[in-house]
Amino acid sequence: MLVETIQTEDLSQLDKLINEIIEQRTVMDIKLSVTPFREKLVYTALIMLDE
């Protein structure tokens, strides 16, 4: 199992990057989190891949 990590401040960019990974690889699970950081929100996705 491999784990990809994506972090961005733009939710639409996170969605686009997750969709690109889903189209190219076999995804087992995705965990999402939101963290406040310096008056902004940081979106993080942990993507578990079956490889």
FIMARDO-217351 format. One record per atom (N, C-alpha, C): residue in one letter; x, y negated, z negated. Coordinates in Angstrom, 2 decimals. Each point is the difference from the previous one (the first is absolute). Example, Ala and Ser with C-alpha at 12.3 -4.5 7.8 and 13.67 -1.06 7.14 Angstrom:
2
(A; (13.19; 5.69; -7.80))
(A; (-0.89; -1.19; 0.00))
(A; (0.90; -1.20; 0.00))
(S; (-0.35; -1.05; 0.72))
(S; (0.82; -1.19; -0.06))
(S; (-0.77; -1.09; -0.73))
***
This chain:
51
(M; (0.84; 1.17; 0.00))
(M; (-0.84; -1.17; 0.00))
(M; (0.89; -1.25; 0.00))
(L; (-0.37; -0.94; 0.83))
(L; (0.68; -1.30; 0.06))
(L; (-0.95; -1.07; -0.50))
(V; (0.55; -1.08; -0.54))
(V; (-0.81; -1.12; -0.45))
(V; (0.49; -1.27; 0.68))
(E; (-0.91; -0.68; 0.67))
(E; (0.28; -1.30; 0.61))
(E; (-0.58; -1.07; -0.92))
(T; (0.72; -1.10; -0.17))
(T; (-0.49; -1.11; -0.80))
(T; (-0.10; -1.24; 0.88))
(I; (-1.16; -0.66; -0.07))
(I; (-0.22; -1.23; 0.75))
(I; (-0.42; -1.07; -0.99))
(Q; (0.65; -1.17; 0.08))
(Q; (-0.39; -1.14; -0.84))
(Q; (-0.13; -1.24; 0.88))
(T; (-1.06; -0.75; -0.25))
(T; (-0.23; -1.23; 0.74))
(T; (-0.92; -0.91; -0.80))
(E; (0.01; -1.27; 0.34))
(E; (-0.92; -0.96; -0.63))
(E; (-1.26; -0.18; 0.84))
(D; (-0.04; 0.59; 1.17))
(D; (-1.12; -0.15; 0.94))
(D; (-0.76; 1.32; 0.11))
(L; (-1.24; 0.01; -0.46))
(L; (-0.80; 1.22; -0.01))
(L; (-0.25; 0.55; 1.40))
(S; (-0.22; -0.86; 0.97))
(S; (-0.24; 0.47; 1.36))
(S; (1.26; 0.64; 0.60))
(Q; (1.16; -0.51; -0.35))
(Q; (1.25; 0.60; 0.46))
(Q; (0.19; 1.38; -0.63))
(L; (-0.33; 0.13; -1.28))
(L; (0.08; 1.30; -0.68))
(L; (-0.90; 1.00; 0.70))
(D; (-1.22; -0.40; 0.31))
(D; (-0.95; 0.88; 0.70))
(D; (0.56; 0.44; 1.34))
(K; (0.58; -0.92; 0.75))
(K; (0.56; 0.31; 1.32))
(K; (1.16; 1.00; -0.13))
(L; (0.89; -0.20; -0.96))
(L; (1.14; 0.89; -0.18))
(L; (-0.44; 1.40; -0.45))
(I; (-0.99; 0.05; -0.88))
(I; (-0.51; 1.31; -0.44))
(I; (-0.62; 0.74; 1.19))
(N; (-0.77; -0.69; 0.81))
(N; (-0.62; 0.64; 1.16))
(N; (1.04; 0.52; 0.99))
(E; (1.09; -0.72; 0.19))
(E; (1.07; 0.46; 0.88))
(E; (0.61; 1.31; -0.51))
(I; (0.20; 0.09; -1.31))
(I; (0.57; 1.22; -0.58))
(I; (-0.99; 1.16; 0.14))
(I; (-1.28; -0.27; -0.25))
(I; (-1.02; 1.05; 0.11))
(I; (-0.06; 0.56; 1.41))
(E; (0.14; -0.85; 1.02))
(E; (-0.05; 0.44; 1.39))
(E; (1.21; 0.85; 0.39))
(Q; (1.15; -0.24; -0.64))
(Q; (1.23; 0.67; 0.40))
(Q; (0.35; 1.22; -0.83))
(R; (-0.51; 0.12; -1.23))
(R; (0.42; 1.06; -0.91))
(R; (-1.18; 0.63; -0.71))
(T; (0.25; 1.14; -0.64))
(T; (-1.01; 0.67; -0.80))
(T; (0.06; -0.55; -1.43))
(V; (-1.05; -0.69; -0.41))
(V; (-0.04; -0.64; -1.31))
(V; (-0.77; 0.89; -0.98))
(M; (0.62; 0.25; -1.16))
(M; (-0.65; 0.80; -1.04))
(M; (-0.82; -0.88; -0.94))
(D; (0.51; -1.17; -0.35))
(D; (-0.69; -0.87; -0.96))
(D; (0.56; -1.41; 0.12))
(I; (-0.80; -0.97; -0.42))
(I; (0.42; -1.40; -0.03))
(I; (-0.42; -0.59; -1.34))
(K; (0.93; -0.66; -0.66))
(K; (-0.27; -0.69; -1.26))
(K; (0.22; -1.49; 0.23))
(L; (-0.98; -0.79; -0.38))
(L; (0.09; -1.44; 0.19))
(L; (0.04; -0.71; -1.34))
(S; (0.75; -1.10; -0.06))
(S; (0.02; -0.82; -1.21))
(S; (0.16; -1.47; 0.39))
(V; (-0.46; -0.86; -0.89))
(V; (0.11; -1.44; 0.17))
(V; (0.68; -0.56; -1.24))
(T; (1.04; -0.81; 0.21))
(T; (0.75; -0.57; -1.11))
(T; (0.08; -1.52; 0.15))
(P; (-0.41; -0.75; -1.03))
(P; (0.20; -1.45; 0.05))
(P; (1.48; -0.32; -0.18))
(F; (0.54; -0.85; 0.87))
(F; (1.41; -0.35; -0.06))
(F; (0.17; -1.44; 0.45))
(R; (0.41; -0.85; -0.92))
(R; (0.26; -1.42; 0.30))
(R; (-1.15; -0.66; 0.75))
(E; (-1.18; 0.05; -0.59))
(E; (-1.20; -0.62; 0.55))
(E; (-0.45; 0.58; 1.33))
(K; (0.47; 1.18; 0.36))
(K; (-0.42; 0.70; 1.21))
(K; (-0.33; 1.43; -0.38))
(L; (-0.64; 0.70; 0.92))
(L; (-0.26; 1.43; -0.18))
(L; (0.90; 0.79; 0.92))
(V; (0.60; 1.05; -0.54))
(V; (0.83; 0.90; 0.79))
(V; (-0.74; 1.33; 0.09))
(Y; (-0.27; 0.43; 1.23))
(Y; (-0.69; 1.26; 0.25))
(Y; (1.04; 1.08; 0.27))
(T; (-0.16; 1.14; -0.66))
(T; (0.94; 1.10; 0.17))
(T; (-0.78; 1.26; 0.36))
(A; (0.53; 0.73; 0.98))
(A; (-0.59; 1.29; 0.38))
(A; (1.09; 1.06; -0.10))
(L; (-0.29; 1.06; -0.72))
(L; (0.87; 1.18; -0.02))
(L; (-0.70; 1.04; 0.86))
(I; (0.67; 0.43; 1.04))
(I; (-0.59; 0.93; 0.95))
(I; (0.75; 1.32; -0.07))
(M; (-0.69; 1.05; -0.42))
(M; (0.62; 1.32; -0.09))
(M; (-0.21; 0.74; 1.31))
(L; (1.11; 0.40; 0.60))
(L; (-0.03; 0.64; 1.32))
(L; (0.31; 1.49; -0.13))
(D; (-0.66; 0.78; 0.83))
(D; (0.22; 1.45; 0.02))
(D; (1.02; 0.31; 1.08))
(E; (1.29; -0.03; -0.39))
(E; (1.07; 0.28; 0.97))
(E; (1.08; 0.83; -0.65))
***
